[in-house]
Amino acid sequence: MRGLYDRRGECFGYVVGSKVYDLEHRQSGTRTPKEILDLTGQRVWHIDRDGLYDEHWQCIGFIGSPVEDNHDYR
């Protein structure tokens, strides 16, 4: 599991494998090596290394380091 963070470092979602989830644990898209897609297959963000970028390549945030999925908090 890897968190999705905005430029201020606030978590707004997470990635498990190739699936992207919001903070309410609902799937909101999928991840490929180069982009994040919404559930209809449309590109939402570009990915370059761990950076997240909009369609104009403006940085919107980053993908955090991998962490172990711990269900104790639910």
PQR file with spaces between the fields and no chain letter, atoms N, CA, C, O and H, PARSE charges and radii, in Angstrom:
ATOM       1  N    MET     1       0.858   -1.172    0.000 -0.4000 1.5000
ATOM       2  CA   MET     1       0.000    0.000    0.000 -0.0000 2.0000
ATOM       3  C    MET     1       0.898    1.226    0.000  0.5500 1.7000
ATOM       4  O    MET     1       1.913    1.274    0.695 -0.5500 1.4000
ATOM       5  N    ARG     2       0.502    2.227   -0.801 -0.4000 1.5000
ATOM       6  CA   ARG     2       1.240    3.490   -0.874 -0.0000 2.0000
ATOM       7  C    ARG     2       0.230    4.631   -0.829  0.5500 1.7000
ATOM       8  O    ARG     2      -0.780    4.600   -1.531 -0.5500 1.4000
ATOM       9  H    ARG     2      -0.323    2.189   -1.365  0.4000 1.0000
ATOM      10  N    GLY     3       0.501    5.621   -0.014 -0.4000 1.5000
ATOM      11  CA   GLY     3      -0.392    6.767    0.096 -0.0000 2.0000
ATOM      12  C    GLY     3      -0.237    7.726   -1.070  0.5500 1.7000
ATOM      13  O    GLY     3       0.823    7.801   -1.691 -0.5500 1.4000
ATOM      14  H    GLY     3       1.321    5.646    0.557  0.4000 1.0000
ATOM      15  N    LEU     4      -1.308    8.460   -1.360 -0.4000 1.5000
ATOM      16  CA   LEU     4      -1.291    9.558   -2.329 -0.0000 2.0000
ATOM      17  C    LEU     4      -1.367   10.853   -1.532  0.5500 1.7000
ATOM      18  O    LEU     4      -2.277   11.036   -0.724 -0.5500 1.4000
ATOM      19  H    LEU     4      -2.169    8.399   -0.855  0.4000 1.0000
ATOM      20  N    TYR     5      -0.409   11.751   -1.757 -0.4000 1.5000
ATOM      21  CA   TYR     5      -0.289   12.967   -0.959 -0.0000 2.0000
ATOM      22  C    TYR     5      -0.286   14.195   -1.849  0.5500 1.7000
ATOM      23  O    TYR     5       0.267   14.176   -2.949 -0.5500 1.4000
ATOM      24  H    TYR     5       0.330   11.602   -2.413  0.4000 1.0000
ATOM      25  N    ASP     6      -0.915   15.281   -1.359 -0.4000 1.5000
ATOM      26  CA   ASP     6      -0.845   16.541   -2.098 -0.0000 2.0000
ATOM      27  C    ASP     6       0.492   17.219   -1.788  0.5500 1.7000
ATOM      28  O    ASP     6       1.307   16.673   -1.045 -0.5500 1.4000
ATOM      29  H    ASP     6      -1.364   15.297   -0.466  0.4000 1.0000
ATOM      30  N    ARG     7       0.718   18.404   -2.353 -0.4000 1.5000
ATOM      31  CA   ARG     7       2.006   19.085   -2.180 -0.0000 2.0000
ATOM      32  C    ARG     7       2.266   19.515   -0.739  0.5500 1.7000
ATOM      33  O    ARG     7       3.416   19.763   -0.374 -0.5500 1.4000
ATOM      34  H    ARG     7       0.056   18.848   -2.957  0.4000 1.0000
ATOM      35  N    ARG     8       1.231   19.608    0.080 -0.4000 1.5000
ATOM      36  CA   ARG     8       1.401   19.962    1.495 -0.0000 2.0000
ATOM      37  C    ARG     8       1.669   18.729    2.355  0.5500 1.7000
ATOM      38  O    ARG     8       1.921   18.849    3.554 -0.5500 1.4000
ATOM      39  H    ARG     8       0.297   19.407   -0.216  0.4000 1.0000
ATOM      40  N    GLY     9       1.615   17.549    1.747 -0.4000 1.5000
ATOM      41  CA   GLY     9       1.861   16.315    2.475 -0.0000 2.0000
ATOM      42  C    GLY     9       0.624   15.697    3.089  0.5500 1.7000
ATOM      43  O    GLY     9       0.730   14.777    3.900 -0.5500 1.4000
ATOM      44  H    GLY     9       1.410   17.451    0.773  0.4000 1.0000
ATOM      45  N    GLU    10      -0.565   16.193    2.713 -0.4000 1.5000
ATOM      46  CA   GLU    10      -1.812   15.637    3.246 -0.0000 2.0000
ATOM      47  C    GLU    10      -2.267   14.463    2.378  0.5500 1.7000
ATOM      48  O    GLU    10      -2.344   14.577    1.154 -0.5500 1.4000
ATOM      49  H    GLU    10      -0.651   16.941    2.055  0.4000 1.0000
ATOM      50  N    CYS    11      -2.561   13.355    3.013 -0.4000 1.5000
ATOM      51  CA   CYS    11      -2.992   12.148    2.306 -0.0000 2.0000
ATOM      52  C    CYS    11      -4.423   12.329    1.785  0.5500 1.7000
ATOM      53  O    CYS    11      -5.305   12.776    2.519 -0.5500 1.4000
ATOM      54  H    CYS    11      -2.499   13.262    4.007  0.4000 1.0000
ATOM      55  N    PHE    12      -4.645   11.976    0.513 -0.4000 1.5000
ATOM      56  CA   PHE    12      -5.994   12.060   -0.051 -0.0000 2.0000
ATOM      57  C    PHE    12      -6.451   10.742   -0.670  0.5500 1.7000
ATOM      58  O    PHE    12      -7.551   10.668   -1.218 -0.5500 1.4000
ATOM      59  H    PHE    12      -3.930   11.613   -0.083  0.4000 1.0000
ATOM      60  N    GLY    13      -5.631    9.711   -0.590 -0.4000 1.5000
ATOM      61  CA   GLY    13      -5.998    8.411   -1.130 -0.0000 2.0000
ATOM      62  C    GLY    13      -4.838    7.457   -0.978  0.5500 1.7000
ATOM      63  O    GLY    13      -3.826    7.780   -0.356 -0.5500 1.4000
ATOM      64  H    GLY    13      -4.738    9.771   -0.145  0.4000 1.0000
ATOM      65  N    TYR    14      -4.995    6.264   -1.559 -0.4000 1.5000
ATOM      66  CA   TYR    14      -3.913    5.290   -1.482 -0.0000 2.0000
ATOM      67  C    TYR    14      -4.017    4.305   -2.636  0.5500 1.7000
ATOM      68  O    TYR    14      -5.061    4.165   -3.272 -0.5500 1.4000
ATOM      69  H    TYR    14      -5.817    6.002   -2.064  0.4000 1.0000
ATOM      70  N    VAL    15      -2.902    3.629   -2.887 -0.4000 1.5000
ATOM      71  CA   VAL    15      -2.801    2.654   -3.967 -0.0000 2.0000
ATOM      72  C    VAL    15      -2.475    1.296   -3.363  0.5500 1.7000
ATOM      73  O    VAL    15      -1.564    1.179   -2.543 -0.5500 1.4000
ATOM      74  H    VAL    15      -2.054    3.743   -2.371  0.4000 1.0000
ATOM      75  N    VAL    16      -3.221    0.264   -3.769 -0.4000 1.5000
ATOM      76  CA   VAL    16      -2.927   -1.119   -3.393 -0.0000 2.0000
ATOM      77  C    VAL    16      -2.808   -1.892   -4.700  0.5500 1.7000
ATOM      78  O    VAL    16      -3.796   -2.076   -5.412 -0.5500 1.4000
ATOM      79  H    VAL    16      -3.961    0.359   -4.435  0.4000 1.0000
ATOM      80  N    GLY    17      -1.596   -2.344   -5.013 -0.4000 1.5000
ATOM      81  CA   GLY    17      -1.380   -2.999   -6.304 -0.0000 2.0000
ATOM      82  C    GLY    17      -1.619   -1.986   -7.415  0.5500 1.7000
ATOM      83  O    GLY    17      -0.951   -0.953   -7.470 -0.5500 1.4000
ATOM      84  H    GLY    17      -0.794   -2.195   -4.434  0.4000 1.0000
ATOM      85  N    SER    18      -2.559   -2.271   -8.291 -0.4000 1.5000
ATOM      86  CA   SER    18      -2.882   -1.333   -9.372 -0.0000 2.0000
ATOM      87  C    SER    18      -4.192   -0.582   -9.118  0.5500 1.7000
ATOM      88  O    SER    18      -4.639    0.179   -9.976 -0.5500 1.4000
ATOM      89  H    SER    18      -3.101   -3.110   -8.247  0.4000 1.0000
ATOM      90  N    LYS    19      -4.806   -0.782   -7.965 -0.4000 1.5000
ATOM      91  CA   LYS    19      -6.078   -0.117   -7.658 -0.0000 2.0000
ATOM      92  C    LYS    19      -5.848    1.125   -6.804  0.5500 1.7000
ATOM      93  O    LYS    19      -5.032    1.118   -5.882 -0.5500 1.4000
ATOM      94  H    LYS    19      -4.443   -1.400   -7.268  0.4000 1.0000
ATOM      95  N    VAL    20      -6.584    2.198   -7.126 -0.4000 1.5000
ATOM      96  CA   VAL    20      -6.497    3.467   -6.405 -0.0000 2.0000
ATOM      97  C    VAL    20      -7.780    3.644   -5.603  0.5500 1.7000
ATOM      98  O    VAL    20      -8.877    3.425   -6.117 -0.5500 1.4000
ATOM      99  H    VAL    20      -7.246    2.204   -7.876  0.4000 1.0000
ATOM     100  N    TYR    21      -7.636    4.042   -4.336 -0.4000 1.5000
ATOM     101  CA   TYR    21      -8.774    4.209   -3.437 -0.0000 2.0000
ATOM     102  C    TYR    21      -8.777    5.608   -2.840  0.5500 1.7000
ATOM     103  O    TYR    21      -7.725    6.228   -2.683 -0.5500 1.4000
ATOM     104  H    TYR    21      -6.745    4.220   -3.918  0.4000 1.0000
ATOM     105  N    ASP    22      -9.991    6.111   -2.504 -0.4000 1.5000
ATOM     106  CA   ASP    22     -10.093    7.361   -1.750 -0.0000 2.0000
ATOM     107  C    ASP    22     -10.015    7.032   -0.265  0.5500 1.7000
ATOM     108  O    ASP    22      -9.882    5.866    0.107 -0.5500 1.4000
ATOM     109  H    ASP    22     -10.845    5.608   -2.632  0.4000 1.0000
ATOM     110  N    LEU    23     -10.096    8.039    0.573 -0.4000 1.5000
ATOM     111  CA   LEU    23      -9.954    7.806    2.010 -0.0000 2.0000
ATOM     112  C    LEU    23     -11.165    7.125    2.629  0.5500 1.7000
ATOM     113  O    LEU    23     -11.102    6.715    3.789 -0.5500 1.4000
ATOM     114  H    LEU    23     -10.204    8.986    0.271  0.4000 1.0000
ATOM     115  N    GLU    24     -12.261    6.990    1.899 -0.4000 1.5000
ATOM     116  CA   GLU    24     -13.432    6.248    2.377 -0.0000 2.0000
ATOM     117  C    GLU    24     -13.364    4.785    1.932  0.5500 1.7000
ATOM     118  O    GLU    24     -14.339    4.045    2.062 -0.5500 1.4000
ATOM     119  H    GLU    24     -12.313    7.323    0.957  0.4000 1.0000
ATOM     120  N    HIS    25     -12.197    4.371    1.402 -0.4000 1.5000
ATOM     121  CA   HIS    25     -11.927    2.991    0.981 -0.0000 2.0000
ATOM     122  C    HIS    25     -12.746    2.557   -0.231  0.5500 1.7000
ATOM     123  O    HIS    25     -12.987    1.365   -0.422 -0.5500 1.4000
ATOM     124  H    HIS    25     -11.405    4.973    1.296  0.4000 1.0000
ATOM     125  N    ARG    26     -13.178    3.526   -1.059 -0.4000 1.5000
ATOM     126  CA   ARG    26     -13.878    3.217   -2.314 -0.0000 2.0000
ATOM     127  C    ARG    26     -12.881    3.297   -3.457  0.5500 1.7000
ATOM     128  O    ARG    26     -12.086    4.234   -3.529 -0.5500 1.4000
ATOM     129  H    ARG    26     -12.983    4.495   -0.905  0.4000 1.0000
ATOM     130  N    GLN    27     -12.921    2.315   -4.351 -0.4000 1.5000
ATOM     131  CA   GLN    27     -12.020    2.374   -5.495 -0.0000 2.0000
ATOM     132  C    GLN    27     -12.382    3.570   -6.360  0.5500 1.7000
ATOM     133  O    GLN    27     -13.546    3.774   -6.705 -0.5500 1.4000
ATOM     134  H    GLN    27     -13.567    1.554   -4.293  0.4000 1.0000
ATOM     135  N    SER    28     -11.364    4.362   -6.708 -0.4000 1.5000
ATOM     136  CA   SER    28     -11.605    5.543   -7.521 -0.0000 2.0000
ATOM     137  C    SER    28     -10.864    5.494   -8.846  0.5500 1.7000
ATOM     138  O    SER    28     -11.036    6.383   -9.681 -0.5500 1.4000
ATOM     139  H    SER    28     -10.419    4.196   -6.428  0.4000 1.0000
ATOM     140  N    GLY    29     -10.034    4.461   -9.057 -0.4000 1.5000
ATOM     141  CA   GLY    29      -9.316    4.362  -10.313 -0.0000 2.0000
ATOM     142  C    GLY    29      -8.317    3.230  -10.304  0.5500 1.7000
ATOM     143  O    GLY    29      -8.331    2.355   -9.439 -0.5500 1.4000
ATOM     144  H    GLY    29      -9.894    3.739   -8.379  0.4000 1.0000
ATOM     145  N    THR    30      -7.430    3.279  -11.317 -0.4000 1.5000
ATOM     146  CA   THR    30      -6.371    2.290  -11.437 -0.0000 2.0000
ATOM     147  C    THR    30      -5.054    2.997  -11.738  0.5500 1.7000
ATOM     148  O    THR    30      -5.022    4.122  -12.237 -0.5500 1.4000
ATOM     149  H    THR    30      -7.418    3.991  -12.019  0.4000 1.0000
ATOM     150  N    ARG    31      -3.969    2.291  -11.414 -0.4000 1.5000
ATOM     151  CA   ARG    31      -2.645    2.844  -11.663 -0.0000 2.0000
ATOM     152  C    ARG    31      -1.942    2.014  -12.718  0.5500 1.7000
ATOM     153  O    ARG    31      -1.958    0.785  -12.654 -0.5500 1.4000
ATOM     154  H    ARG    31      -3.996    1.378  -11.009  0.4000 1.0000
ATOM     155  N    THR    32      -1.327    2.670  -13.683 -0.4000 1.5000
ATOM     156  CA   THR    32      -0.410    2.040  -14.621 -0.0000 2.0000
ATOM     157  C    THR    32       0.973    2.586  -14.275  0.5500 1.7000
ATOM     158  O    THR    32       1.079    3.471  -13.425 -0.5500 1.4000
ATOM     159  H    THR    32      -1.314    3.669  -13.734  0.4000 1.0000
ATOM     160  N    PRO    33       2.030    2.088  -14.902 -0.5600 1.5000
ATOM     161  CA   PRO    33       3.355    2.626  -14.571  0.2800 2.0000
ATOM     162  C    PRO    33       3.517    4.122  -14.860  0.5500 1.7000
ATOM     163  O    PRO    33       4.353    4.774  -14.234 -0.5500 1.4000
ATOM     164  N    LYS    34       2.747    4.674  -15.781 -0.4000 1.5000
ATOM     165  CA   LYS    34       2.926    6.073  -16.182 -0.0000 2.0000
ATOM     166  C    LYS    34       1.751    6.997  -15.882  0.5500 1.7000
ATOM     167  O    LYS    34       1.857    8.205  -16.095 -0.5500 1.4000
ATOM     168  H    LYS    34       2.068    4.144  -16.289  0.4000 1.0000
ATOM     169  N    GLU    35       0.619    6.455  -15.386 -0.4000 1.5000
ATOM     170  CA   GLU    35      -0.543    7.314  -15.159 -0.0000 2.0000
ATOM     171  C    GLU    35      -1.527    6.691  -14.178  0.5500 1.7000
ATOM     172  O    GLU    35      -1.491    5.493  -13.898 -0.5500 1.4000
ATOM     173  H    GLU    35       0.533    5.473  -15.213  0.4000 1.0000
ATOM     174  N    ILE    36      -2.406    7.550  -13.667 -0.4000 1.5000
ATOM     175  CA   ILE    36      -3.538    7.098  -12.865 -0.0000 2.0000
ATOM     176  C    ILE    36      -4.789    7.395  -13.671  0.5500 1.7000
ATOM     177  O    ILE    36      -4.987    8.512  -14.150 -0.5500 1.4000
ATOM     178  H    ILE    36      -2.435    8.523  -13.895  0.4000 1.0000
ATOM     179  N    LEU    37      -5.630    6.376  -13.814 -0.4000 1.5000
ATOM     180  CA   LEU    37      -6.852    6.469  -14.603 -0.0000 2.0000
ATOM     181  C    LEU    37      -8.059    6.437  -13.676  0.5500 1.7000
ATOM     182  O    LEU    37      -8.016    5.807  -12.619 -0.5500 1.4000
ATOM     183  H    LEU    37      -5.469    5.469  -13.425  0.4000 1.0000
ATOM     184  N    ASP    38      -9.147    7.120  -14.073 -0.4000 1.5000
ATOM     185  CA   ASP    38     -10.388    7.000  -13.304 -0.0000 2.0000
ATOM     186  C    ASP    38     -11.067    5.686  -13.675  0.5500 1.7000
ATOM     187  O    ASP    38     -10.532    4.912  -14.470 -0.5500 1.4000
ATOM     188  H    ASP    38      -9.182    7.632  -14.932  0.4000 1.0000
ATOM     189  N    LEU    39     -12.223    5.435  -13.112 -0.4000 1.5000
ATOM     190  CA   LEU    39     -12.906    4.154  -13.345 -0.0000 2.0000
ATOM     191  C    LEU    39     -13.412    3.981  -14.767  0.5500 1.7000
ATOM     192  O    LEU    39     -13.731    2.864  -15.174 -0.5500 1.4000
ATOM     193  H    LEU    39     -12.657    6.064  -12.467  0.4000 1.0000
ATOM     194  N    THR    40     -13.494    5.077  -15.540 -0.4000 1.5000
ATOM     195  CA   THR    40     -13.911    4.965  -16.939 -0.0000 2.0000
ATOM     196  C    THR    40     -12.722    4.797  -17.877  0.5500 1.7000
ATOM     197  O    THR    40     -12.908    4.668  -19.088 -0.5500 1.4000
ATOM     198  H    THR    40     -13.235    5.985  -15.210  0.4000 1.0000
ATOM     199  N    GLY    41     -11.495    4.797  -17.335 -0.4000 1.5000
ATOM     200  CA   GLY    41     -10.305    4.625  -18.158 -0.0000 2.0000
ATOM     201  C    GLY    41      -9.680    5.916  -18.638  0.5500 1.7000
ATOM     202  O    GLY    41      -8.719    5.879  -19.406 -0.5500 1.4000
ATOM     203  H    GLY    41     -11.344    4.901  -16.352  0.4000 1.0000
ATOM     204  N    GLN    42     -10.203    7.071  -18.204 -0.4000 1.5000
ATOM     205  CA   GLN    42      -9.644    8.366  -18.596 -0.0000 2.0000
ATOM     206  C    GLN    42      -8.488    8.738  -17.679  0.5500 1.7000
ATOM     207  O    GLN    42      -8.558    8.528  -16.468 -0.5500 1.4000
ATOM     208  H    GLN    42     -10.984    7.100  -17.581  0.4000 1.0000
ATOM     209  N    ARG    43      -7.414    9.297  -18.261 -0.4000 1.5000
ATOM     210  CA   ARG    43      -6.266    9.688  -17.464 -0.0000 2.0000
ATOM     211  C    ARG    43      -6.624   10.846  -16.537  0.5500 1.7000
ATOM     212  O    ARG    43      -7.211   11.840  -16.966 -0.5500 1.4000
ATOM     213  H    ARG    43      -7.357    9.467  -19.245  0.4000 1.0000
ATOM     214  N    VAL    44      -6.266   10.707  -15.271 -0.4000 1.5000
ATOM     215  CA   VAL    44      -6.462   11.756  -14.272 -0.0000 2.0000
ATOM     216  C    VAL    44      -5.139   12.466  -14.009  0.5500 1.7000
ATOM     217  O    VAL    44      -5.078   13.696  -13.993 -0.5500 1.4000
ATOM     218  H    VAL    44      -5.789    9.900  -14.923  0.4000 1.0000
ATOM     219  N    TRP    45      -4.070   11.679  -13.800 -0.4000 1.5000
ATOM     220  CA   TRP    45      -2.742   12.238  -13.509 -0.0000 2.0000
ATOM     221  C    TRP    45      -1.667   11.451  -14.232  0.5500 1.7000
ATOM     222  O    TRP    45      -1.808   10.257  -14.493 -0.5500 1.4000
ATOM     223  H    TRP    45      -4.119   10.680  -13.813  0.4000 1.0000
ATOM     224  N    HIS    46      -0.587   12.155  -14.549 -0.4000 1.5000
ATOM     225  CA   HIS    46       0.638   11.525  -15.039 -0.0000 2.0000
ATOM     226  C    HIS    46       1.467   11.126  -13.823  0.5500 1.7000
ATOM     227  O    HIS    46       1.368   11.748  -12.765 -0.5500 1.4000
ATOM     228  H    HIS    46      -0.472   13.125  -14.337  0.4000 1.0000
ATOM     229  N    ILE    47       2.286   10.084  -13.980 -0.4000 1.5000
ATOM     230  CA   ILE    47       3.231    9.674  -12.936 -0.0000 2.0000
ATOM     231  C    ILE    47       4.635    9.741  -13.522  0.5500 1.7000
ATOM     232  O    ILE    47       4.892    9.209  -14.602 -0.5500 1.4000
ATOM     233  H    ILE    47       2.367    9.579  -14.839  0.4000 1.0000
ATOM     234  N    ASP    48       5.538   10.395  -12.804 -0.4000 1.5000
ATOM     235  CA   ASP    48       6.958   10.391  -13.155 -0.0000 2.0000
ATOM     236  C    ASP    48       7.721   10.081  -11.879  0.5500 1.7000
ATOM     237  O    ASP    48       7.765   10.898  -10.960 -0.5500 1.4000
ATOM     238  H    ASP    48       5.329   10.827  -11.927  0.4000 1.0000
ATOM     239  N    ARG    49       8.323    8.898  -11.823 -0.4000 1.5000
ATOM     240  CA   ARG    49       8.913    8.348  -10.599 -0.0000 2.0000
ATOM     241  C    ARG    49       7.834    8.328   -9.524  0.5500 1.7000
ATOM     242  O    ARG    49       6.849    7.607   -9.688 -0.5500 1.4000
ATOM     243  H    ARG    49       8.287    8.234  -12.570  0.4000 1.0000
ATOM     244  N    ASP    50       7.963    9.075   -8.439 -0.4000 1.5000
ATOM     245  CA   ASP    50       6.913    9.098   -7.413 -0.0000 2.0000
ATOM     246  C    ASP    50       6.066   10.368   -7.476  0.5500 1.7000
ATOM     247  O    ASP    50       5.197   10.566   -6.627 -0.5500 1.4000
ATOM     248  H    ASP    50       8.763    9.660   -8.305  0.4000 1.0000
ATOM     249  N    GLY    51       6.301   11.224   -8.458 -0.4000 1.5000
ATOM     250  CA   GLY    51       5.545   12.465   -8.587 -0.0000 2.0000
ATOM     251  C    GLY    51       4.228   12.276   -9.312  0.5500 1.7000
ATOM     252  O    GLY    51       4.127   11.466  -10.233 -0.5500 1.4000
ATOM     253  H    GLY    51       7.007   11.063   -9.148  0.4000 1.0000
ATOM     254  N    LEU    52       3.201   13.040   -8.886 -0.4000 1.5000
ATOM     255  CA   LEU    52       1.892   13.073   -9.549 -0.0000 2.0000
ATOM     256  C    LEU    52       1.740   14.430  -10.231  0.5500 1.7000
ATOM     257  O    LEU    52       1.981   15.471   -9.619 -0.5500 1.4000
ATOM     258  H    LEU    52       3.284   13.698   -8.138  0.4000 1.0000
ATOM     259  N    TYR    53       1.342   14.412  -11.498 -0.4000 1.5000
ATOM     260  CA   TYR    53       1.254   15.635  -12.292 -0.0000 2.0000
ATOM     261  C    TYR    53      -0.076   15.692  -13.024  0.5500 1.7000
ATOM     262  O    TYR    53      -0.613   14.664  -13.438 -0.5500 1.4000
ATOM     263  H    TYR    53       1.147   13.566  -11.995  0.4000 1.0000
ATOM     264  N    ASP    54      -0.609   16.912  -13.180 -0.4000 1.5000
ATOM     265  CA   ASP    54      -1.859   17.081  -13.922 -0.0000 2.0000
ATOM     266  C    ASP    54      -1.583   17.012  -15.426  0.5500 1.7000
ATOM     267  O    ASP    54      -0.465   16.707  -15.842 -0.5500 1.4000
ATOM     268  H    ASP    54      -0.173   17.747  -12.843  0.4000 1.0000
ATOM     269  N    GLU    55      -2.597   17.293  -16.233 -0.4000 1.5000
ATOM     270  CA   GLU    55      -2.472   17.169  -17.685 -0.0000 2.0000
ATOM     271  C    GLU    55      -1.502   18.187  -18.284  0.5500 1.7000
ATOM     272  O    GLU    55      -1.062   18.023  -19.423 -0.5500 1.4000
ATOM     273  H    GLU    55      -3.506   17.540  -15.896  0.4000 1.0000
ATOM     274  N    HIS    56      -1.161   19.245  -17.522 -0.4000 1.5000
ATOM     275  CA   HIS    56      -0.201   20.257  -17.984 -0.0000 2.0000
ATOM     276  C    HIS    56       1.172   20.040  -17.360  0.5500 1.7000
ATOM     277  O    HIS    56       2.047   20.901  -17.462 -0.5500 1.4000
ATOM     278  H    HIS    56      -1.518   19.378  -16.598  0.4000 1.0000
ATOM     279  N    TRP    57       1.364   18.887  -16.710 -0.4000 1.5000
ATOM     280  CA   TRP    57       2.601   18.515  -16.028 -0.0000 2.0000
ATOM     281  C    TRP    57       2.941   19.452  -14.872  0.5500 1.7000
ATOM     282  O    TRP    57       4.114   19.656  -14.557 -0.5500 1.4000
ATOM     283  H    TRP    57       0.654   18.187  -16.626  0.4000 1.0000
ATOM     284  N    GLN    58       1.913   20.023  -14.241 -0.4000 1.5000
ATOM     285  CA   GLN    58       2.100   20.772  -13.000 -0.0000 2.0000
ATOM     286  C    GLN    58       2.023   19.780  -11.847  0.5500 1.7000
ATOM     287  O    GLN    58       1.101   18.966  -11.788 -0.5500 1.4000
ATOM     288  H    GLN    58       0.961   19.858  -14.497  0.4000 1.0000
ATOM     289  N    CYS    59       2.981   19.842  -10.935 -0.4000 1.5000
ATOM     290  CA   CYS    59       3.018   18.892   -9.830 -0.0000 2.0000
ATOM     291  C    CYS    59       1.818   19.097   -8.910  0.5500 1.7000
ATOM     292  O    CYS    59       1.542   20.216   -8.478 -0.5500 1.4000
ATOM     293  H    CYS    59       3.729   20.503  -10.983  0.4000 1.0000
ATOM     294  N    ILE    60       1.105   18.005   -8.612 -0.4000 1.5000
ATOM     295  CA   ILE    60      -0.013   18.085   -7.670 -0.0000 2.0000
ATOM     296  C    ILE    60       0.273   17.319   -6.391  0.5500 1.7000
ATOM     297  O    ILE    60      -0.435   17.488   -5.398 -0.5500 1.4000
ATOM     298  H    ILE    60       1.330   17.096   -8.963  0.4000 1.0000
ATOM     299  N    GLY    61       1.313   16.471   -6.401 -0.4000 1.5000
ATOM     300  CA   GLY    61       1.623   15.711   -5.204 -0.0000 2.0000
ATOM     301  C    GLY    61       2.575   14.570   -5.501  0.5500 1.7000
ATOM     302  O    GLY    61       3.348   14.612   -6.458 -0.5500 1.4000
ATOM     303  H    GLY    61       1.888   16.334   -7.207  0.4000 1.0000
ATOM     304  N    PHE    62       2.501   13.546   -4.656 -0.4000 1.5000
ATOM     305  CA   PHE    62       3.422   12.433   -4.803 -0.0000 2.0000
ATOM     306  C    PHE    62       2.818   11.146   -4.251  0.5500 1.7000
ATOM     307  O    PHE    62       1.831   11.165   -3.515 -0.5500 1.4000
ATOM     308  H    PHE    62       1.874   13.512   -3.878  0.4000 1.0000
ATOM     309  N    ILE    63       3.433   10.039   -4.624 -0.4000 1.5000
ATOM     310  CA   ILE    63       3.068    8.723   -4.107 -0.0000 2.0000
ATOM     311  C    ILE    63       4.074    8.399   -3.017  0.5500 1.7000
ATOM     312  O    ILE    63       5.282    8.443   -3.251 -0.5500 1.4000
ATOM     313  H    ILE    63       4.234   10.024   -5.221  0.4000 1.0000
ATOM     314  N    GLY    64       3.585    8.075   -1.830 -0.4000 1.5000
ATOM     315  CA   GLY    64       4.456    7.803   -0.692 -0.0000 2.0000
ATOM     316  C    GLY    64       5.155    6.459   -0.766  0.5500 1.7000
ATOM     317  O    GLY    64       4.885    5.643   -1.647 -0.5500 1.4000
ATOM     318  H    GLY    64       2.604    8.040   -1.640  0.4000 1.0000
ATOM     319  N    SER    65       6.054    6.250    0.176 -0.4000 1.5000
ATOM     320  CA   SER    65       6.788    4.988    0.274 -0.0000 2.0000
ATOM     321  C    SER    65       5.842    3.840    0.609  0.5500 1.7000
ATOM     322  O    SER    65       4.814    4.051    1.252 -0.5500 1.4000
ATOM     323  H    SER    65       6.273    6.914    0.891  0.4000 1.0000
ATOM     324  N    PRO    66       6.182    2.638    0.181 -0.5600 1.5000
ATOM     325  CA   PRO    66       5.338    1.482    0.518  0.2800 2.0000
ATOM     326  C    PRO    66       5.266    1.262    2.026  0.5500 1.7000
ATOM     327  O    PRO    66       6.271    1.365    2.729 -0.5500 1.4000
ATOM     328  N    VAL    67       4.068    0.958    2.509 -0.4000 1.5000
ATOM     329  CA   VAL    67       3.869    0.617    3.915 -0.0000 2.0000
ATOM     330  C    VAL    67       3.067   -0.667    3.978  0.5500 1.7000
ATOM     331  O    VAL    67       2.325   -0.995    3.052 -0.5500 1.4000
ATOM     332  H    VAL    67       3.252    0.874    1.938  0.4000 1.0000
ATOM     333  N    GLU    68       3.218   -1.377    5.056 -0.4000 1.5000
ATOM     334  CA   GLU    68       2.487   -2.617    5.241 -0.0000 2.0000
ATOM     335  C    GLU    68       1.011   -2.302    5.477  0.5500 1.7000
ATOM     336  O    GLU    68       0.678   -1.391    6.235 -0.5500 1.4000
ATOM     337  H    GLU    68       3.821   -1.110    5.808  0.4000 1.0000
ATOM     338  N    ASP    69       0.135   -3.053    4.828 -0.4000 1.5000
ATOM     339  CA   ASP    69      -1.302   -2.864    4.995 -0.0000 2.0000
ATOM     340  C    ASP    69      -1.718   -3.411    6.345  0.5500 1.7000
ATOM     341  O    ASP    69      -1.657   -4.620    6.565 -0.5500 1.4000
ATOM     342  H    ASP    69       0.405   -3.793    4.212  0.4000 1.0000
ATOM     343  N    ASN    70      -2.139   -2.544    7.255 -0.4000 1.5000
ATOM     344  CA   ASN    70      -2.512   -2.941    8.615 -0.0000 2.0000
ATOM     345  C    ASN    70      -3.986   -2.607    8.814  0.5500 1.7000
ATOM     346  O    ASN    70      -4.355   -1.433    8.808 -0.5500 1.4000
ATOM     347  H    ASN    70      -2.188   -1.561    7.077  0.4000 1.0000
ATOM     348  N    HIS    71      -4.820   -3.602    8.987 -0.4000 1.5000
ATOM     349  CA   HIS    71      -6.263   -3.392    9.104 -0.0000 2.0000
ATOM     350  C    HIS    71      -6.705   -3.099   10.517  0.5500 1.7000
ATOM     351  O    HIS    71      -7.908   -3.019   10.764 -0.5500 1.4000
ATOM     352  H    HIS    71      -4.520   -4.556    8.992  0.4000 1.0000
ATOM     353  N    ASP    72      -5.787   -2.933   11.465 -0.4000 1.5000
ATOM     354  CA   ASP    72      -6.152   -2.665   12.851 -0.0000 2.0000
ATOM     355  C    ASP    72      -6.878   -1.335   13.030  0.5500 1.7000
ATOM     356  O    ASP    72      -7.640   -1.176   13.984 -0.5500 1.4000
ATOM     357  H    ASP    72      -4.809   -2.998   11.265  0.4000 1.0000
ATOM     358  N    TYR    73      -6.655   -0.378   12.129 -0.4000 1.5000
ATOM     359  CA   TYR    73      -7.255    0.946   12.285 -0.0000 2.0000
ATOM     360  C    TYR    73      -8.709    0.992   11.836  0.5500 1.7000
ATOM     361  O    TYR    73      -9.395    1.974   12.117 -0.5500 1.4000
ATOM     362  H    TYR    73      -6.037   -0.508   11.355  0.4000 1.0000
ATOM     363  N    ARG    74      -9.200   -0.024   11.154 -0.4000 1.5000
ATOM     364  CA   ARG    74     -10.568    0.009   10.621 -0.0000 2.0000
ATOM     365  C    ARG    74     -11.572   -0.406   11.650  0.5500 1.7000
ATOM     366  O    ARG    74     -12.770   -0.434   11.368 -0.5500 1.4000
ATOM     367  H    ARG    74      -8.643   -0.823   10.926  0.4000 1.0000
